């Protein structure tokens, strides 16, 4: 057969071609370029685009992916960033409860979440939204103020309702994802494979809580403020063009720690624990306090509860 490109010698078994570049290298570069054009994201490496869904990776492939990410983060932020893949704790389903009678709307939870979970400072991304509402109106979203800015909080005649991912048992965001980049894990946390997300934002449209957030630009993280203790599904730095969300601080809770927002709350409004443990504080709250689920009529069945402790 006649060689159609006589200037390049045929490839050897190792794919080498004496400076002309192998077909595999060419295809990899071309595929990554197409991926970048289709997703609108920053430059994608061949390895990133060809990576399979995390649930399909072998243990060896997971190690390779994590090693690549840690190398990239070190080069970008100038510090050692560890990426864990800690699995769910057997016999645990996480639940969250928030006492509306104690929350003062200080937003310390928001700031702690931003710092812990490596959220972009510019453009700003925040996984927790705190709504100010009038006590006479009750929980009424039509009269809720997300941008309240009084001289002091709490403001007389008002109460505060933080909203974040509700970690639903029947998450509508999971149902609409066309590529299976998000799912509910065994401990009840709805996770996102950021390397598999295509940024279509269907999940954002489906979520009735406004809990998912899109990276419109390259996230800005000051090198000195990067939290180096990360998880693949949680607070590792996310790329431009993906949707991110609260994961109950998966990098902490799967190690037996509280979420950052729970630890920082000055009034003890936030409670967190194992719903399967009958002796846990959260089970006591669910069984003895006035509890309600946000937008319960939608049957998303959240594992995030609101209650009145006083």
C-alpha positions, 0 to 999 in steps of 0.5 A: 500500500502506498504511504499517503504521507511519505515525509513521516515514517510509519509508527513503531510499536511504541507509537513513536514517529520521529518528530511527526507526532503519533496518531494517538497524540494527534487524536488526543490533542484534537479531542481535547480541543473539541471538548474545550470548544463544546464546553466553553471551559478553559483548556482541557488536557487530554487526560481530563477529557478522556477520563471516565465517570468516577464510578467507573474508574479502577482503584489504580485509575483513581490514584492516577486522577488524584495524583494528576489533580494534586500536581496541577493544584500545586503548580497553580497555587504553590502549595501542597493540596491533598485530594481525598476520595474517602468513601461513605461511612457504613451505617451512616446517613447524614442529616442536618437541622437548623433552629430558626428560633436561634439563628441571628442572620450573622452570615458567619456560616456563609464566610466559613463555608466559602473559606473551607470549601475553596469557593471563588472570591471573584466572581463570588460563589456562595453555597449558603444563602441567608434570607431575612423574613418578617415574623408576621409573614412567617416563611414567605419567599415573596417577602424574603430579603437575600441582600439585607444589610442593617447596622446590626442583626438580628433586626427587630421583627425579623427572623433568618432562614439559611438555605443550602443544598437539602441533600434530598432523598429524591433529588430532582437535580440528579434525575435531569443530569444528561451525563450522570455527573451527579448522584446520591451517595450511600451516606445521603450526600448528593455529590458531583463529579466535576471532571464529568460535569458538562456545565449544561445547568439542567440541575440548576433549573431542576433544583427548587432550592437554588442550591447549585451554582455555576462557575461562569469564569475562572475561579479566583482563589488567593494562593494563601487562602486555599484550603489544602485538605480537600475531597474529590467530590467536595472542596477541591478547586473547581474549574470554570464551566461546572456546577458546584454545591454544598456537600455537608463538607464531605472532606470533614464529615466523612472523617467524623468532623462537623461541617464548617458552618456547624462549628462556626455558628455562634448561637448553636442553631445548626445541628448535624448527625447520623439519622440512623443513630437513635441516640443522636441529637438530630434524632432527638430534635426530629422526634421532639421539636416542631420540625418542617421541611422546606417545600415539602409539597414537592416530595424531594424528601430533604435530609435538611430540616428546620425546627423551632427550639424555643 
